[in-house]
Amino acid sequence: MKSDPIILVIDQGTTSSRAVLMDCSANIIALSNTPIQQIYPKSGWVEHNAEQIWESVKSTVLNLKNQYPNHFSRIASIGITNQRETTVVWNNSNGKPLHNAIVWQDTRTSDYCKDNINLNDKIRMKTGLLLNPYFSATKIRWILNTYDPNRSLCNNNKIIAGTIDSYLIWNLSGGKSFYTDHTNGSRTLLMNIHTGDWDDELLSDFNIPKKILPEIKPSVFNFGSTSGLDFLPDGIPIMGVAGDQQASLVGHRCHSPGQAKCTFGTGAFLLSHTGDYPIKSDTGLLTTMAATTGNKLQYCLEGSVFIAGAAVQWLRDGLGLFETASESEILSLDSDHNADIVFIPALSGLGCPYWSSDFQGTILGLTRKSTKKEITRAALEGVAHQVADLLEAISANCSNPLKILATDGGMTENKYFNDLLAKTTGVTIQTSTNSEMTSIGAGILAGLGSGFMKLGDYNSPIKQEGKTYNPNLTSEMRLNKRNRWKKAIRALEVFYKPN
């Protein structure tokens, strides 16, 4: 119906900001995309200009307004999903950031994490995470120590801090609303996942005053309304918020224990829903929050691969091996499949289950016969092996190993990669026909919050219309390939072991 309400989803990611118009049956009507600049001030440092992020959001929304004015006029609710862990500290009177946003990939706080490893057991118990530069607390601490070492700005209510969702909510509401949700809060090292609130002891450990942090709410909540904007009318409520990976879990309708998805974007993130109770992992997985529709907390196990699509991007932009990402499929198919090159794409360290920010990208097995074809294929294999590592870690923590993995994201457009993923992991890969599962998930949360959608309609796994890839490789061949990968990882561990 022409008068039916429409949900606007703002999907702020690592490499771009997207705006999506979605109907109340979770169908995408239109989308717009604006890239954002990647800033690398030093080796291991990764930043974004937070004001540019905000401008990119405005630009994408305005694009939709100009192209689809009739749909745009029916926007009745807003959902937000965002790159997680990326941190902003800003002036709460004029919105000016103290420093560029520090991106989740940034490793500048590695030494701090090593020096304070004694905090790890406490952090693990309270947050389900581990002390690592990946998470927000060390980033906030770094910015405060650099610009407010005595915490006078904090104590005088001059600055506030948060992840990208909080920054967007604050700006969309004209500075009137300052919130985050359970999923984003659970990625900071500061939220106790057993209570769903900030933990005073951890705040003290990191010397971060609670007063500068947003209030934590369920993922479905009235986070405030638009106010004083030149690209949206006043009064549109923000009704759903979730970090990108948890939003994708909602988009895939994975709401029950044992349901899992993996999203391939800049990194690859595998989440397996565990229900009402957190499962402690002893294999390097993270225990984190799933999206919440009320006060009842929900949990999942997560494995994070820091570099996935970014490996293809680096081959394209950094080395100039090809002009478009899609060429990686053609080159891989045409490569010498007997070449035993191992590419460990640790361009920002290695995530789960290794958790080493010291590791760097490594290619083993090069010969004079090696070409860009073999290197490209090895990069895709390196991503697939890291996902296999995650699945092995999940199998060790759960009584029923995963047999089907739902996937989405840019890399899944590469059919060769999908087949390689199935062969490497030994599980059936079910791709989605829609690459916007993250936006759809955030839209569903906003639809639930607005009453446009009913929770019961989104509790069952979505009927996938994508392609299925079966692990048609002998166990012996898979084991040989996995052993070679693990041997390469052990070599890397020796190489980067402190003297």
N, C-alpha and C positions, 0 to 999 in steps of 0.2 A: 504494500500500500504506500502511496506517495506521502501519506501523513505519518507513517510509522517512525518512531524515534531512531536515531542513528547514534552510534558510539564512536567517539574520536579516540584513537589510541596513539599515544606518543611513545615511540620505541627508540630510546636513546642508547645507541650502541657504541662500541669501541672505535669503529671506523666511519660511522655515519649516524645521522638522526633520521628517523622515518616517522611519517604521519600516515595513519590508516583510518579510513572510514569503514565501519563494519555494521551490518544490520543485526537485528536481534535474533537471528538464526545462526550467528557466527560465520556469516559469509562476508568476505572482503569485497567492498564495492569499488574502492579506489585507494591508491597509495602514492606517496611522494617520498623522495629520498634526497638527502643533502650530505655530502661527505664532510668529515671534519679533519682538521690537520693533526698529524702525529708529530709530537715535539720530542726530540732526543738530545737534551742539553749535555749529557755525559754518557759514557758507557754504562748501561744498565738502568739509566734513568728514562722514564717514559711519562710524558705529560700531555695534557690537553688544556687549551685556553677555555676556561669555564664560561667566560662571556661569549666566546665563539659558539660553544655548545648551545647556549640559550638563543643566540641569533640563528643558529641552524634549525632549532626547533620552530622558531617563528617563521623562518623561510619555508620549511616543509608544510606547515599548516596553511600559510598564505597560498602556496601553490595549489593546495586542494580547494581552498576558498575560491580562487580564480578559475579553476578548471571545472569545479562541480558546485556552483553556487546553490542549486536547488537542494542537493544532498546536504550541503554545509549548513543550510538554514535549519535543518532538522536535528542538529547535534543536541542531544539531551543529557549526555554523560561522557565523562572522560576516564580513560584507563591509562596508567603509566607503567612502562616496564623499562628497565635500565641496565647498563653495564654495572655489575656489582663491584664492591670494594673500592672503586675509584672514589677519591675523597676531595672535597672542597671545604675550605674555611673562608668565610666571607663576612664582611661588615654588615651588621643587621639593620643599619639605617639606610645605606645606599646600595647594598647588594654587591659592592666591589670585592672581588676575591683578594685575599692576602697574597696568594701565590697561585700559579697554575694548578689545575686539578692534577693530583698524582694518580696515575693510572694503575689498575690492578697488576699489570705486568712489571711495574717498577720494582727494582731490587736495591734501592739506595740504603735501605735499613737492614741489610744483611748482617752487618757487624753487630748492630744492636741485638738482633735476634740470637746470634751466636753467644754474645756476652751475657744474655739473660735466659739461657736455656733452662735454668732452674725453675722458671715460671711455667715450663711446658706442661707438667703434670696437672697443675691447677687449671691452666687454660683448657687442657683437654677435657677435664672433668666438667667444667662449668659451661664451655662453649661448644664442645664437640670438634673444635678446630685444633690447630697447633701454632706455635709461635713461628711466623713466617712473614716475610715482606709482602706477600700476596694480600694480606688482610688489612683492614682500614686503620686499626688502632696505631700501628707503628707509623703510618703515613700522617695521621692527625698529630701525633706526638712530634714528628719531625717538623711539621709546619709551625706548631706552637713553639717549639724550642728555637726555631729560627727567627720568628717574628714576635713572639710574646714569651720570652724565656721566664719572666717572673709571673706570668699569667695575669698581669694587670688588666689587659684587654678583656680577658675572660671574666675576671671578677667584677669589672665595671660594666658588664653586659654590652660590650662593644662588638663582639664577634660571636658567630655561631658556626657549627661544623656539621657536616653530614655527607652522606653518599648522594649520588646524582638524583635519586628520586626526591630526596628532601630539598635539594637545590631547585628542582623544577616545581615542586609543590609551592615552595616559598615564592618563586617568581610568578607562577600562574595566579596565585591568590593575592598578588600585590603586597607580599610580605606579611599577610595576616595569618597564614597557616604554616606550622612547622612540625611536620610529622615524618615518620618512616614506618615501614611495616615489618612484620615478623621476619620475612625472608631476607630483607636487606639488613635488618638489625643483626641477624644471625651470622653475618659475614664480617663483622667488625672486630671480633675478639673481646667485645665489651658487653655483649648481651648474654645473659644466662638462659640457655635453651630450656631449662627445666621450669623457669618462672615466666619467661617471655618478656623480661624487663632488664634494664641496665643493671650491671653488677657493681656494687660500690667498691668491693675489694679490687676488682680488675681496673676500675677507673683510677683508683689510688696507685696501683702498680704502674700504670702508664702515665700518671700525672695529667689526666684529662678531666676537667671539671664537668660534672653531670649537667650543669646549667647551660652549657653550650650545645648540648645534644638534643635532637628532636624527640618528641614523645612517640613511643612505639605503639602501633595499633594493629589489629588484624588486617589481612590483605584486602578484605572487603569491609569498607568503612567510608564514612563521609569525611574525606581529608580536607574539605574546604571547597570554595567555589572561585571561579575566575573573577578577577577584579582589576579594573584599570588598565586593560590591555588594548592595544590598537589592532589586534588580529583576531580576537575572540570577544563575543559579547559578555557582559557581566552575568554572573549567576549560574554558570554551567558547573554542576558539581563534579568533583573528582572522586569517583566511587570505587576504584580498584587500583591497587598498586602491588607489584611484585618484581623482584629481581628477574633478569631475563631468563635464567635457567629454570627457575621455579614456575615462571609464566609459561614457558614451553611445556613443562610437565602438565600444567592445566590444559594447554592447547591439545596435547595428545590424550587427554582424559585419563591420565594415570593418577588415580586417586586411592588405589588400594595396594596393600603390601604385595610386592613381587612384580608390580608393573614398572617398566623402566623405559627411559628414552635417552638418546644421545644427540646433542645438537652440535653441528660442525660449523662454527663461524671462525673468528680469529683463533680461538682455541676450540677444544672439544670438551664437552661437559656431559658426563653420564650421571643421571640421577635415578635412583631406585627407591620408590615409595616404601616406607616401612610402617605407616599407620600412626597409631596414637602414642607409640613408645619409641624413644630414641635407642638405636642399636649402637653400642660402642664397638668401633672397629680396631682390631689389632694388626691390620694389614695396610695401614696408611691411608685408608679412606676417611673422609670427613663425615661427621654426623651433623646434619644441618636441618633447618626448618623447611617444610613444604608450605605452600600458600595456605592461609587460614581464612575461613569464612565466618568465624566467630571466635569465642574465647577458648575453644578447644584446640590445643596445640597439635600440629601435625609434623611428621618428621620424614626424613629421607637420608639415605647414604649417597654420598657424592664423590666422584672421582674427577679430577680436573687435569686436562692436558693443556698446557699453556700455549703451545704452538701447533695449530692444525692448518686451517686455511691460510694462516700467516706464513707458513712454510712455502706454499705455492706463491703467495704474494711476494715473498722475498726472492724466490727464483725468477719471478717475472720482473720485479722492479729493482731489486738489489743486484742481481747477476745478469739480467737482460736475456735470459735463456729463451723467452717467448714473449709475445705481446699481449695475449689474453689468457686468462686462467683456464679456459676451456681447452687450450692447446695441450695442457698437461695430460689430458686423457689420450690424445692422439700420439704424443711422444711416448707415453708409457706403453701403449699397445705395440708401438713399432720398435721398442727397445729389445736388447738382447737379454732374454729372460734367464739365461745361464750365468749372467754376470752377478756376482755375489757382493754387491755394494750394500753397505749398511749406513744409512743416514739417520743419525740421532738429532732430531730438530730441536735441540735445547737452546734456542736462540734467546730465551728469557729464563734460563734454568729449566729444571724438570719438576713437574708437579707430582701428583699422586702416581705411584706409591713411594717415590724416591725422595721428594721434597728437598731438592738441592738447588739453591740459588747460585751455587758456584759453577755448576755444569754449563758448558757452552756447546754450541752446535758442532757436530763432528761427523765427518764422512770417512768411513773405513773401506778399504778394498779397491781403491782406484788403480787402474792400469792405463797404459797408453791407448787401449781400445775403448776406454770409457768415454762416453759422449754425454751431451745434455739429456739424451733420451734415458740413459741408465740412471743418471743422477735424479732426474724428475721422478722416475718410477720408485727409486729408493726413498725419496721424500714422502711419497704416498704410503709406502710400506712402513716408514717410520711412524707415521700417524696411526696406521692400523695396529701396529705392535703396541703402541701406548694404550690404545683402547682395549686390546687383549689383556694387557697388564691390569687394567681396571676391572675387567670382567673376572679375572682370576681372583682378584682381591675381594670382589663381592661374593663369589662362590665360597670363599673361605669363611665369610661372615654370615651367610644365609644358608639355611638347610636345603632350600630348593634353588639350584643354580638356574640362571636365566637361560631360556631357550630361544626367545624372540626379543630382538632389540629394535624398538621404533627409532627411526632417525629422521632428522631434518637439517636444514641449513645448506649453505652454498655448495659445500663439497659433495653433497649427495646428488648434485646434478651430473657428477662424473660417474658414469656407469662402471668404468673400470675400477674406480676406487671402491664402489659399493661391493663389487664381486670380490675384490681383494680383502675388504673388511670381513666379509663372511668367511672366506678361506682362512684368514689369519686368526680370527676369534673362535671359530668353530660354532657360532650361533647363527640362526637365521636373521637376516637383516631385512626389515620391513621399512622401505622408504615412504615418505609422505609425498603426495602430489602437490601439497601446498607448503612452500618454504617459509611461510609467515606464521609458524606455530607460536612463536613468542608473542607476536602482536595479538593473535587470536586468543591466547590464554589471558592476556591482560584485558582484552575486550570482554571476555566471559566474566571475569571478576567484576568489572565495572557494570556489566549487565545484571549480574546477581545483586550487586549493591543498589542498583536503581530499581530493582523489581521488574525489569524487562525480561529477565530470564529466570528459569527455575532450576535449582541445584540438581534435582532429580534427573533433569534432561541431560546433564553433563557428567554423570557419575560412571557411565559405562564407557569402556574403551571405544574410540572412534573406529568406524569401519574403514580400514585403510584401502585406498584405491591406487596406492603407489605400487611399485614393483617389489617382488620378493626375491632375495638372493640367498641361495642355500650354500652351506659350507662344503661344497663338493671337492674336498681335498682329503687324501688319506691321512689318517692320524699320524702315521710315521713322517710324512712330508711336513705336516703342520708342526710336529714336535721338533723336527730338524731346524725349521725356520725360526721357531721360538727360541730354541737353544742358542742359535747363532746370535739372535738379538740380545739375549741375556748375557752372553759372553762379551758382546760389545759394551753393554752397560757396565759390566764388571771392570772392563779395561778403562772405561771413563772414570769409574770410582777410584781406581788406583791413580790415574793421572792427576785428578783434582784433589786427592787426599792431601791435607796439610802436611808440610814437612815436620 
